Amino acid sequence: MENPGPTATSLPQEERSAVSRPPSPPRATKPPATVRGRYLLLGGAGVCLLLGLNAGVLLLGLPALFNTERLAEVHAQLMLIGFLGTLIALERAIALRRTWGFVAPAGTAVGSLLLLSAAPAAVGQLLQLAGLVTLLLVYRQLWRRSPSTAVAVQTLGAVLAMGAVVMWLGSVATPALFPWLGGFLILTIVGERLELATVGAPPRSAEVQLLVTSAGYVAAAAATLLWPTVGSVFLGLATLALVTWLLRFDVARRTIRATGLPRYVAVNLLCGTAWLGVAGAVWLFGGPVVDGAAYDVVVHAVGVGFALSMVLAHAPIILPAVLRRPFPYRPVLYVATAGLQVALLLRVAGDFRSATQLWQVGGMLTVVAILAFAVMSATLVARR
């Protein structure tokens, strides 16, 4: 018989709510307009994901289902801004509970998709920028409502994303901007984990450490553009300091010993933290990383190993709030978790060994694992 889950006290508040909340009864009426709008924005993020994965297959040198002149070139923008950025902005807009906040996910999603249209690339980038500026305004309102270190850290992440898009408009190459784009994901997620860590009553010094380290990351990301070698060293140190903070204060250290959903969340969180450590080590010891195998390792350690592991961890908790429908935990979700980790290990091994076929296999398995999770999630939400 399947274990229904841990005791309520083994979870932080958000995770307790996800486990203990009874399923909503079926409704015959259509969802309200606000919820339909959420579906539409989530669908926009999903389209960005599918196109981004398609672009990733092209970059692997393999045949893909769809291709356009710009598709491979905007792989990073589709995945980091169009997909992950839209998810972040949508979740923050829901937390704000103001209609204008949804301009943020709309701008990042529509702007990213317009990059594939016949319109000049600057049109899509300007919409992305508008979405990220709105996200900053959302954080401003959240800060006014309840000032906290978590909001401050997430705001720093949004500043990095906005700076990256501004420099894209100035024709700065994506590899030089990855510390900024990666920082958007890293600081947003770490800030969210701080919100959960407060349930365990960490010392005030933990918040101070995180804020100082996050500011150090921002300074190091800026330094990589001016002094690439020195900047990369400090970027690696700041990233590893964030990893150390997560290992010390994140609630996953305790919930890994639980069962059911809490353990599933913790497994994904710890896997993601390990991949962030890999990226930090490459930045620290690999020097400026703007091309070649080291660049591929860093990009996918942060964008896939860290960020997407966190998406897998938080989806059963966040999606019910977004969709107003329950997302029941089932052990089958571990299939996607295991597939993602194995795929990334194969890709990194292919990078270090210069084994093209192994690298391609790892890349394709990553696509399969992500799509498998999307299908399982949609099935579980639909069947309730």
C-alpha positions in Angstrom: 0.0 0.0 0.0 1.4 3.4 -1.0 2.5 5.6 1.9 0.2 8.6 1.9 3.0 11.0 3.0 4.9 12.3 6.0 3.4 13.9 9.1 2.5 17.5 8.7 5.3 18.7 11.1 8.0 17.4 8.8 7.1 19.9 6.1 7.5 23.7 5.7 4.2 25.6 5.5 4.0 25.6 1.7 4.7 21.9 1.5 2.3 21.1 4.3 -0.4 22.9 2.4 0.4 20.9 -0.7 0.1 17.6 1.1 -2.8 18.3 3.5 -5.1 20.3 1.3 -8.1 18.1 0.3 -8.8 17.9 -3.5 -11.3 20.4 -4.8 -14.6 18.9 -5.9 -15.2 18.8 -9.6 -17.0 21.9 -11.0 -19.3 22.0 -13.9 -18.8 25.7 -14.5 -16.0 27.2 -16.5 -13.0 28.5 -14.5 -13.1 32.3 -13.9 -11.4 34.6 -16.4 -8.4 35.1 -14.1 -7.7 31.3 -14.0 -8.2 31.0 -17.8 -5.6 33.8 -18.2 -3.2 31.8 -16.0 -3.8 28.7 -18.3 -3.0 30.9 -21.3 0.2 32.3 -19.8 1.3 28.8 -18.6 0.6 27.6 -22.1 2.8 30.3 -23.5 5.6 29.1 -21.2 5.0 25.6 -22.5 5.3 26.7 -26.1 8.6 28.4 -25.3 9.8 25.2 -23.7 8.8 23.0 -26.7 10.5 25.4 -29.1 13.5 25.7 -26.8 13.9 21.9 -26.7 13.5 21.8 -30.5 16.3 24.4 -30.8 18.4 22.3 -28.4 18.1 19.3 -30.7 19.2 21.4 -33.6 22.3 22.5 -31.6 23.1 18.9 -30.9 23.5 18.5 -34.7 20.4 16.2 -34.9 17.3 16.5 -37.1 14.4 18.3 -35.4 10.7 18.6 -36.0 10.8 22.4 -36.6 13.3 24.9 -37.8 13.5 28.5 -38.7 16.3 30.9 -39.5 16.6 32.1 -35.9 15.5 29.1 -33.8 18.9 27.7 -32.8 20.2 31.2 -32.1 17.5 32.0 -29.6 17.7 28.7 -27.7 18.9 30.4 -24.5 16.3 33.2 -24.7 13.4 30.7 -25.2 14.5 28.5 -22.3 15.8 31.0 -19.7 13.4 34.0 -20.3 10.5 32.5 -22.3 10.0 29.3 -20.2 11.7 29.7 -16.8 11.3 33.5 -16.7 7.6 33.2 -17.5 7.1 30.6 -14.8 8.8 32.8 -12.2 6.9 35.9 -13.3 3.6 34.1 -13.3 4.1 32.7 -9.8 5.1 36.2 -8.5 2.1 37.8 -10.1 -0.2 35.3 -8.4 1.5 36.1 -5.1 0.9 39.8 -5.7 -2.8 39.3 -6.5 -2.9 42.4 -8.8 -4.0 42.2 -12.4 -1.2 44.4 -13.7 1.3 42.0 -12.4 0.4 39.5 -15.1 2.0 41.9 -17.7 5.3 40.4 -16.5 4.8 36.8 -17.6 2.9 38.0 -20.7 5.9 40.2 -21.8 8.5 37.4 -21.3 6.4 34.8 -23.1 5.1 36.9 -26.0 8.5 38.6 -26.4 10.3 35.3 -26.6 7.9 33.9 -29.1 8.2 37.0 -31.3 11.9 36.3 -31.6 10.9 33.6 -34.1 8.7 35.9 -36.2 9.5 38.0 -39.2 9.7 41.1 -36.9 13.1 42.5 -36.0 14.6 40.6 -33.0 14.6 43.9 -31.1 10.8 43.9 -31.0 10.7 40.6 -29.0 13.6 41.7 -26.8 11.8 45.0 -25.9 8.7 43.0 -24.9 10.9 40.7 -22.8 12.4 43.8 -21.2 9.0 45.2 -20.5 8.0 42.0 -18.8 11.1 42.0 -16.6 10.7 45.7 -15.7 7.1 44.8 -14.6 8.6 41.9 -12.6 10.8 44.4 -10.8 7.7 46.4 -10.0 6.0 43.3 -8.7 8.9 42.7 -6.3 8.7 46.4 -5.3 5.1 45.9 -4.3 5.9 42.6 -2.5 8.6 44.4 -0.6 6.2 47.1 0.5 3.8 44.5 1.6 6.3 42.6 3.6 10.0 43.5 3.5 12.3 40.5 3.6 15.7 39.3 2.6 14.1 36.7 0.4 12.4 39.4 -1.7 15.6 41.4 -1.9 17.6 38.4 -3.2 14.9 37.6 -5.8 14.9 41.2 -6.9 18.7 41.1 -7.5 18.0 38.1 -9.7 15.4 40.1 -11.7 17.9 43.0 -12.1 20.4 40.6 -13.6 17.8 39.3 -16.1 16.9 42.8 -17.1 20.5 43.8 -17.5 21.1 40.7 -19.8 18.2 41.7 -22.1 19.4 45.3 -22.3 22.8 44.0 -23.3 21.2 41.7 -25.8 19.7 44.8 -27.4 23.2 46.1 -27.5 24.4 43.0 -29.4 26.4 41.5 -26.6 26.8 37.7 -27.2 24.8 35.3 -25.1 27.9 33.4 -23.8 29.3 36.6 -22.2 25.9 37.2 -20.6 25.3 33.7 -19.1 26.5 34.7 -15.6 23.7 37.3 -15.7 21.1 34.9 -17.0 22.2 32.1 -14.7 22.2 34.5 -11.8 18.5 35.3 -12.5 17.6 31.6 -12.0 20.1 31.0 -9.1 19.1 34.1 -7.0 15.4 33.6 -7.7 15.4 30.0 -6.5 17.7 30.6 -3.6 15.4 33.4 -2.4 12.5 31.1 -2.6 14.3 28.5 -0.6 15.0 31.1 2.0 11.3 31.7 2.4 10.9 28.0 3.2 14.0 27.9 5.4 12.4 30.4 7.7 10.1 27.6 8.9 13.1 26.0 10.5 13.9 29.3 12.3 17.4 29.8 10.9 19.5 32.4 12.7 19.4 36.0 11.6 23.0 35.6 10.4 21.8 33.2 7.8 19.8 35.9 6.1 22.7 38.3 6.3 25.0 35.7 4.8 22.7 35.0 1.9 22.1 38.7 1.1 25.9 39.5 1.2 26.7 36.4 -0.9 23.9 37.3 -3.4 25.3 40.8 -3.8 28.7 39.3 -4.3 27.4 37.2 -7.1 25.9 40.2 -8.8 29.2 42.1 -8.5 31.1 39.0 -9.8 28.7 38.7 -12.8 29.4 42.3 -13.7 33.1 41.8 -13.3 33.1 38.9 -15.9 32.3 41.5 -18.6 35.2 43.8 -17.6 37.8 41.5 -16.2 36.8 38.0 -17.4 39.6 36.0 -15.7 39.3 37.6 -12.2 35.5 37.9 -12.6 35.2 34.1 -13.2 37.1 33.3 -10.1 34.9 35.5 -7.9 31.8 34.2 -9.7 32.8 30.6 -8.9 33.5 31.6 -5.2 30.1 33.3 -4.9 28.3 30.3 -6.5 30.0 27.8 -4.2 29.1 30.1 -1.2 25.5 29.9 -2.3 25.7 26.1 -2.5 27.2 26.0 1.0 24.3 28.1 2.3 21.7 25.8 0.7 23.4 22.7 2.2 23.5 24.3 5.6 20.1 26.0 5.9 17.7 24.5 3.3 14.9 22.3 4.8 15.8 19.6 2.3 18.4 18.4 4.7 15.6 17.3 7.0 12.9 16.3 4.6 15.1 13.9 2.7 14.5 11.6 5.6 10.7 11.8 5.2 8.5 9.9 2.7 6.2 10.7 -0.1 6.1 14.2 -1.5 8.6 15.8 1.0 11.3 13.2 0.1 10.6 13.7 -3.6 11.0 17.4 -3.3 14.2 17.0 -1.2 15.8 14.6 -3.7 15.3 17.1 -6.6 16.5 20.0 -4.4 19.7 18.2 -3.4 20.4 17.1 -7.0 19.9 20.6 -8.2 22.3 21.9 -5.5 24.9 19.4 -6.5 24.8 20.6 -10.1 25.1 24.2 -9.0 28.3 23.2 -7.2 29.5 21.7 -10.5 28.9 25.1 -12.3 30.6 27.0 -9.4 33.7 24.7 -9.6 34.0 25.2 -13.4 33.8 28.9 -13.0 36.4 28.9 -10.3 38.9 26.6 -11.9 38.1 26.9 -15.6 38.8 30.6 -16.1 36.5 32.6 -18.5 33.9 30.2 -19.8 32.4 31.4 -23.1 32.7 28.5 -25.5 33.6 24.8 -25.8 32.9 21.9 -23.4 33.3 24.0 -20.2 30.7 26.4 -21.4 28.3 23.6 -22.3 28.8 22.1 -18.8 28.2 25.4 -17.0 25.1 26.3 -19.0 23.4 22.9 -18.6 24.5 22.4 -15.0 22.7 25.7 -14.1 19.9 25.7 -16.6 19.0 22.0 -16.5 20.7 20.4 -13.5 19.9 23.2 -11.0 16.9 25.1 -12.5 14.9 22.3 -14.0 15.5 20.0 -10.9 14.0 22.9 -8.9 11.0 23.0 -11.3 10.5 19.3 -10.8 10.7 19.8 -7.0 8.3 22.7 -6.8 5.7 21.7 -9.5 3.5 19.6 -7.2 3.4 22.6 -4.8 3.2 25.6 -7.1 1.0 24.3 -9.9 -2.1 23.8 -7.7 -1.9 27.5 -6.8 -1.5 28.5 -10.4 -4.1 26.2 -11.9 -6.5 26.0 -9.0 -6.4 22.2 -9.5 -4.8 19.6 -7.3 -1.5 18.0 -8.4 -1.4 14.6 -6.6 2.1 13.2 -5.9 2.8 9.8 -7.3 6.2 7.9 -7.2 6.2 7.7 -11.0 7.5 11.3 -10.9 10.9 9.9 -9.9 11.2 8.5 -13.5 11.6 12.0 -14.8 14.0 12.9 -11.9 16.2 9.9 -12.5 16.1 10.4 -16.3 17.1 14.1 -16.0 20.1 13.3 -13.8 21.4 10.4 -15.9 20.9 12.4 -19.1 22.9 15.3 -17.7 25.7 13.0 -16.4 26.0 11.5 -19.9 26.1 14.9 -21.5 28.8 16.2 -19.2 30.8 13.0 -19.7 30.6 13.5 -23.4 31.8 17.1 -22.9 34.9 16.1 -20.9 35.8 13.1 -23.1 35.1 14.9 -26.4 32.7 12.1 -27.2 30.2 13.6 -29.6 27.8 10.6 -29.6 27.7 10.4 -25.9 27.1 14.1 -25.7 24.2 13.8 -28.2 22.7 10.9 -26.3 22.8 12.8 -23.1 21.2 15.8 -24.8 18.4 13.8 -26.4 17.7 12.0 -23.1 17.4 15.4 -21.4 14.7 16.3 -23.9 12.9 13.0 -23.3 13.0 13.4 -19.5 11.6 16.9 -19.6 8.8 15.9 -22.0 8.0 12.9 -19.8 7.6 15.1 -16.8 5.4 17.4 -18.7 3.2 14.5 -19.8 3.0 13.0 -16.4 2.2 16.3 -14.8 -0.6 17.0 -17.3 -2.0 13.5 -16.8 -2.0 13.8 -13.0 -3.6 17.2 -13.0 -6.2 16.2 -15.5 -7.1 13.0 -13.6 -6.8 14.6 -10.2 
